[in-house]
Amino acid sequence: MRKRAIIISALIFAVISCTKDRNPQPPMGWTAQNAVDKFCGVYALESAEWNGAPLDLDGDGIANPSFLEELLSGTPMGFQTSSHVIIYPAFKLNTPTQINAYLYYGDLNEKNLGGYSLDVIQFYYNVNVEGNFSFILSGTTPDSHNDATYDATYCRFDNISAGLEGDLFVISGDTDYFDFISLTAVSGRETFRYRCISTKQKQ
């Protein structure tokens, strides 16, 4: 009986060891790895808010109370067709990992006339061993640039904040839009909320 118990114990240990070999702990640890697997992926725009009065961004004479509908009704500059966020997977703890946010911001010419852009803002996140995220938001402001129509254009998306709000990824920043009703450049803060549509856990 004692010999049988020893044999059974040895078999159980062998099975456990085998299972551990097939599922080795990831370099970041399971807590951080599971958090990253849930967090990284593609996020689609769900809502957009402007902290000021409604704007006419497309020149149709109507300032839509829905900031998102107003953005979608116009034709932004840039080569992107949708506002979305791509969060790349981290492989090391406390190591900056890339986030590409394709979002809207004002784009004015030298006379404060103009439209708006849909382009990428790039920043980074870190994850610690407890699976908590922090964001590195410096150096993300789009640059002013020259083009063939005007001597120069001015655009900004700064004083940025980013983070998780439940299941949503939220980005806020200050920018300047041209309002076709008042015929002036209006400064304010916009907030975009994105919902994840594809992560490693959902594939």
C-alpha positions in Angstrom: 0.0 0.0 0.0 2.8 2.4 0.9 4.6 1.6 -2.3 1.4 2.3 -4.3 1.0 5.7 -2.5 4.6 6.6 -3.4 4.0 5.7 -7.1 0.7 7.7 -7.2 2.5 10.7 -5.6 5.3 10.5 -8.1 2.8 10.4 -11.0 1.0 13.4 -9.7 4.2 15.4 -9.4 5.2 14.4 -12.9 1.9 15.6 -14.3 2.2 18.9 -12.5 5.8 19.4 -13.6 4.8 18.6 -17.2 1.9 21.1 -17.1 4.2 23.8 -15.8 6.7 23.1 -18.5 4.0 23.5 -21.2 2.7 26.7 -19.5 5.9 28.5 -18.2 5.4 31.7 -16.4 5.9 34.7 -18.8 8.8 37.0 -18.2 6.5 39.8 -16.9 4.6 37.4 -14.6 1.0 36.2 -15.0 -0.7 39.3 -13.5 1.0 41.7 -15.8 0.8 39.4 -18.8 -3.0 38.9 -18.4 -3.5 42.7 -18.0 -1.5 43.4 -21.2 -3.4 40.6 -23.1 -6.7 42.3 -22.1 -5.5 45.8 -22.7 -3.6 45.7 -26.0 -5.5 45.6 -29.3 -7.6 47.7 -31.6 -10.1 50.3 -30.2 -12.9 51.9 -32.2 -14.2 55.4 -31.5 -17.4 55.4 -29.5 -17.9 59.0 -28.5 -16.4 62.5 -28.8 -17.1 65.5 -26.6 -16.2 69.2 -26.9 -16.1 71.3 -23.8 -17.5 74.5 -25.5 -20.4 75.7 -27.6 -21.3 73.6 -30.7 -19.1 74.3 -33.7 -19.7 74.3 -37.5 -16.7 72.5 -38.7 -17.9 71.6 -42.2 -19.2 75.0 -43.4 -22.8 73.9 -43.8 -24.1 76.7 -41.5 -25.2 74.3 -38.8 -23.4 73.8 -35.5 -24.4 70.2 -34.6 -24.8 69.7 -30.8 -23.3 66.3 -31.4 -19.5 66.9 -31.7 -19.0 63.4 -33.1 -21.6 63.8 -35.8 -20.1 67.2 -36.7 -16.6 65.7 -37.1 -18.0 62.8 -39.2 -20.0 65.1 -41.5 -16.9 67.0 -42.7 -13.8 65.9 -44.7 -10.8 66.0 -42.4 -7.3 66.4 -43.8 -5.0 63.4 -43.7 -5.0 59.9 -45.1 -6.9 58.2 -42.4 -10.5 57.1 -42.9 -11.5 56.3 -39.2 -10.6 57.4 -35.7 -9.2 54.4 -33.8 -6.5 53.4 -31.4 -3.9 50.7 -31.7 -2.2 49.6 -28.5 0.8 47.3 -29.0 1.6 44.5 -26.6 4.3 44.9 -24.0 7.0 42.2 -23.5 8.9 43.7 -20.5 7.9 45.4 -17.3 8.2 49.2 -17.0 9.3 49.5 -20.6 7.7 52.2 -22.9 5.4 50.4 -25.4 3.7 52.2 -28.3 0.2 53.5 -28.7 -1.0 55.0 -32.0 -4.1 57.1 -31.6 -5.7 58.2 -34.9 -7.8 61.2 -33.8 -9.3 64.5 -34.8 -7.7 67.9 -34.1 -7.8 71.4 -35.5 -5.6 72.4 -38.4 -5.5 76.2 -39.1 -3.7 78.2 -41.7 -1.7 81.4 -41.0 -4.9 83.5 -41.0 -6.7 81.1 -38.6 -8.8 79.7 -41.4 -9.0 76.1 -42.2 -10.4 72.7 -41.3 -9.3 69.9 -39.2 -7.1 66.8 -39.4 -7.5 63.1 -38.7 -4.0 61.8 -38.1 -1.9 59.8 -35.7 -0.8 60.9 -32.2 1.9 58.6 -30.8 2.6 58.0 -27.2 3.6 55.1 -24.8 2.5 53.1 -21.8 4.2 51.1 -19.1 2.9 48.1 -17.1 4.2 47.1 -13.7 4.3 43.7 -12.0 0.8 44.3 -10.5 -0.7 44.9 -13.9 -1.2 48.6 -13.5 -0.7 51.0 -16.4 0.9 54.4 -16.7 1.2 56.6 -19.7 4.0 58.7 -21.2 2.4 61.6 -23.1 5.3 63.9 -23.8 6.2 64.8 -27.4 2.9 64.0 -28.9 1.8 67.4 -30.2 1.4 67.5 -34.0 3.8 70.0 -35.6 2.9 73.0 -37.6 3.8 72.5 -41.3 4.0 74.0 -44.7 1.8 73.0 -47.6 1.1 74.0 -51.2 -1.9 76.2 -50.5 -0.8 78.4 -47.5 2.6 79.6 -46.3 2.1 77.6 -43.1 -0.6 75.8 -41.1 -0.9 75.5 -37.3 -2.2 72.5 -35.5 -2.0 71.3 -31.9 -3.3 68.6 -29.6 -1.6 69.1 -26.3 -2.1 69.0 -22.5 -3.0 65.4 -23.2 -4.4 62.9 -20.7 -5.1 59.2 -21.3 -6.4 56.3 -19.3 -8.9 53.6 -18.8 -12.5 54.3 -17.8 -14.1 51.0 -17.2 -13.8 49.1 -20.5 -13.1 52.3 -22.5 -9.8 53.9 -23.4 -10.1 57.7 -23.0 -7.9 60.4 -24.5 -8.3 64.2 -23.9 -6.4 67.2 -25.3 -6.5 70.9 -26.1 -6.9 72.0 -29.7 -8.2 74.9 -31.9 -11.0 74.5 -34.4 -12.2 77.0 -37.0 -15.9 77.7 -36.5 -17.6 78.6 -39.8 -20.5 80.4 -38.0 -18.4 82.8 -36.0 -15.6 82.8 -38.6 -13.0 82.5 -35.8 -10.6 80.0 -34.4 -12.0 78.5 -31.1 -9.9 76.9 -28.5 -11.2 74.2 -26.3 -10.7 70.6 -25.0 -11.9 67.5 -26.7 -12.4 64.0 -25.2 -12.5 60.8 -27.2 -13.7 57.4 -25.8 -12.7 54.2 -27.6 -14.1 50.7 -27.1 -11.9 47.6 -27.7 -13.0 45.5 -30.6 -10.0 43.2 -30.8 -7.5 41.9 -28.2 -5.5 38.8 -27.7 -8.1 37.5 -25.3 -10.9 38.1 -27.9 -9.2 36.4 -30.9 
